[in-house]
């Protein structure tokens, strides 16, 4: 099968298209003929040699999210899955390929009316957005700040927070991303690349922090007594690093995102169902052919992408 190999840690050029053995589904596994593969910012960090939650070491076929058709199952897996459209995590590797063997118990059937590409775009980002809203639910009319609001998680967070009745302040980097945030429903937009941007944001009750670093620490100052801050990303390269005693002094709760497997599954199913009925829509900013995974990584790292970036495996 065609696949993309991470040959060593380094820049995007270490992602090299080539061949790999066809996987065979083992006990409890399903074999997916992949149509779309998800790319996350975490994968670009892992490729560069940064911290990885998966522990994958080169040479390896990277990729932790796929969507396609189940073509076979191993012993103990439900044979009724064969022929079904599904999305699934891979366990941390094997996604940038034409075929992927995944845990059959971990697949999600794609609801009727929802495209496979949209379902893959929602697999990681959609459930993250849903879990964030579950961890720090805004009250009706409450002002919330969504950092990186033009990204994959951010565009979905804006939509879900609006649906929950919040007033959404989108924090983005640059005019193009500001336009994207307005398009997905943000009430107000601020550019965190501008000095003094917090003055334009005003006080908020919740901060959804997907950037970390100095921007997150500035966003923290917008919270007062009863405020909540939940961090889920470090696009800046570092976490917010806010001390518990500093939060307590302002009456702010630092919310930890630590869902159970059952909660992760429930949030994934919920956001897929919401998308199927049109209540939320992922923004797919760019699509790359499988062989150009390096180009996709480079585009994400350049900060030039908006929404979700996908690999089109059959292209």
N, C-alpha and C positions, 0 to 999 in steps of 0.2 A: 504494500500500500504506500501511497504518498504520505509523507509526514515532514515535520520541521523539527530539527534537532537543535538543542542547546549544546553546543560543542565545548564551551568553556564559559566561565563567567566573564562578562565584559559588556561592550556596547552592543547595539542592535545587530551589528554585523556577525555576531557569534551565533545568531539564529540562521541555520542553513537548511534549505530544502533538500530532501533526499528520500530514500526508501527505508521502510521498516517492516519487520515481519508482521503479517496479519495476526492480530490477537485472537485467541480462542477463549470463549466464555467459560470460566471455571464454575465451581459449585456456587450457586446463588447469584451468578452474574448474568447480565444481559449484554449482548453485542449490539452496539448502535452504529448504524451507517450515518456518519456525521455529515450534516449539511451546513451547520454554523458552529463556530467555536467562539467562546467568550474570551475577551482579554480584559484583565483588571490591572490597575496601577500597581498592585502588589506583585504581579507577575513581572512587571518591568523592573521592580526593585530586586526581585529574586534573580532575574537574569543578570543584573549588574553585580551580583555577589552580596547583596544586602540581606537582612534578616528574612527568613522564609518560614511561614507556618507549616510548610510541607516537608522541609528537609531534603528536597530533591538535589542530587548532585549530578553534574554532567559526566559523561554524555547522557542526555535524557530528552525525551519528547515532552515539552512542557504543556501546560494547559489544564485548567481545572473546571471548565464548564462547556458542555456540548449540547447540541440539539439535533435530533434526527429520527430515523425510523429503526425500531428494534427488528433485527433480522434473525436472531437466534438467542436462545437462553441455555444456561448450564443447568446441571442437575439441581433440583430443589427450587428453581425459580419458576414463576408462574408462566406456563406456555402461552397464556392468553395475551401476554405482552407482545408477542411477535406480530409485527405489522402496525403497532401503535406508534403514534408520534409522541416523543418524550423529550424532556430536558433532564440533565443530570450533572452533578459534580462527578469528577473522576477520581477524587482522592489526592489530587495535587499534581498529577502528571498524565500525559497521554492524550490531551485534548486537541493538540495541533496535528490532527491526523484524519485520514479518511474513515477509520474504524476505531472504536473505543470500547473496551470491556469495562462495564461499570457495575456497581452493586445494584442488583435488581430491586432490592427493597428501598433503595434511595432514589429511584426515578420518579419523575412527576409527569403524568400524562398531560399533554397540552389540550386545553379545552377547545371545543369546536368554536370557530370564529376567531381564534387567535393564531396569527402566523408563527411559524417556528422561529423566525428571526426575532420577532418581538418577545417570544417566550424566553429565548436565550438571553436577550438583553435584560430581562427581568430576573433571571435566575439568581444572580449574586446581588445586583444592585436593588432590585425590587424588594427582595426579602430583607435586605439591610435597611432600606427606607422604612418598611413596615415595622421592623423590630425597633428602630429608633423611635418611631411614634408610639409604640407600645411602652417603651422604657420611660419616655418623658412626654406623656400626652399633653398637648396644649389645651387650655381651657377656651371655650368659645370667646372670640374677640381678643384673645391674648396675642401680643406681638411676639413673634419668634424670628430668630436670625438663622438662616441657612447659609453656611459657608460653602464655597465651590458650587454655587447653585446652578451652574450651567453644565455640571458634570453628570455622569450616569446616575449616581445616587442622588445628587442635588436636584436634578430636574424632577425626579420622582418624589422626593421629599417635599418640594414646593407644592406639587399637586395633592399629595396626601394630607399635608398640613392645612391647605386651603379647604379640602373636603371636611376636615375635622373642625372647621370654623375659626381657624387662626388667621391673624393678619401677618402675612409673610414678608419679611425683609430679606431680600436676596443679596448676598455678598459675593462679588465676582471680581475677576481680573480683566478689565478692559471693556470697551464699548460693545464689541461683537458679542461677548458673553452676557453683557447686560441686556442686549436685545433678546437673546435666548431665554433668559430668566423671565423677562416680561411676557414672552410668547407662551411660556408654560404656566403663567398665572400669578407671578409675584406681584404683590401690591406696591412694594417699594424696592429700589435697587441702589446699592452703593458699590463703589469700586475700591476694593481694599488695597489697590496699588497707589491710591492717592493719599498723601499725608493728611492726617486728621479725619480719615474716613468715618471714624466712630461717631463724630459729631452729627453727621448726616443720617446715621442709623438710628440714633435715639435709644431710649431705654427699651429693653426686651425682657420677656419672662423666661425664654428658653433659648439656648444656643446649641445648634447642631454643628459640631466642629469636625469638619472633614479635612482641615488643612494643618492644624497643629502649629507649633512654633510661635513666632511673634504675632501672627495674625490672630491665632486663638487667644493669646494672652491679652491682646487688645479687645477682642470680642468679650472676654470675661468681664471687662470693666463696664459693660453695658447692663450687667445683671445686678439686681438688688435683692432685698430681702424676699425670700420665697422663690428665687430664681433657680433654674436647673440648667446644667451644662452636661452634654454627653458627647464624648469624643469617639470617632469611629475611623479616622484616617489621619495620615501624616504626609500629605502631599508636599509639605514644606521640607520633609526629611526628618522631622522630630515631632514628638508628642507635645502637647500644650505645656506639660510640666507644672501645673498649678498645684500648689501645696494645699493640703486639706485644711490647715489652719487659716490660710488666706481666704478660702471659700467660706469657712465657718464664720469668719469675722464679718463677711458681707451677708450672711444668712443664705448662702448659695449651696445647693446640693450638687456634688459631682456624681453624676449617675453612671454606673458601670454597665456596659452592654455585655451581659453574660447570659444569653438565652440557653435554655435546655434544648436538646435535640428535638423534643416534641414541639417546643415553641418555634424553632427554626422551620420545621415542616409546616406548622399551621400558618406561619407568616408567608411562606412561599406559596402555599395553596391559595391563601387569601388574595395575594396580589395577582396571581395568574387569573383567578376568577374575576377580580375587579377589572383587569385589562380586557378579558373576554367580553364583558358587558359594557365596555367603553368608559368606565369610571376613572381609569388611569391609562396613560399611554407613554411608553418609553420613547425617548428620542435617540434614534440611531444616527449618529453624526457622520461616521465614515465606515466604509466597508473595504476590506482588502482581500485579494485572493490568498489562499493558503500559502503559496510559495513566497509571498511578500510579507510574512509575519514580521520580518525585520523592519520593513517600512511602517507597519502598524505601530510597533514599539517606538520607533523614532518619532512618529507623529504625536503619540501620547506624551512622550517626554518633552516635546517642544512646547507643550501647553497650547498647541494649536487646535486641539480637538474639542468638540462639545458633545455632550450626551455620551452614548455608548459607542465603542469601536468594536466591530465584529470581523472575524475571518469568514469568508465565504468559501467553504471547503470544496464544493463541487464546481466552482467557477474556473 
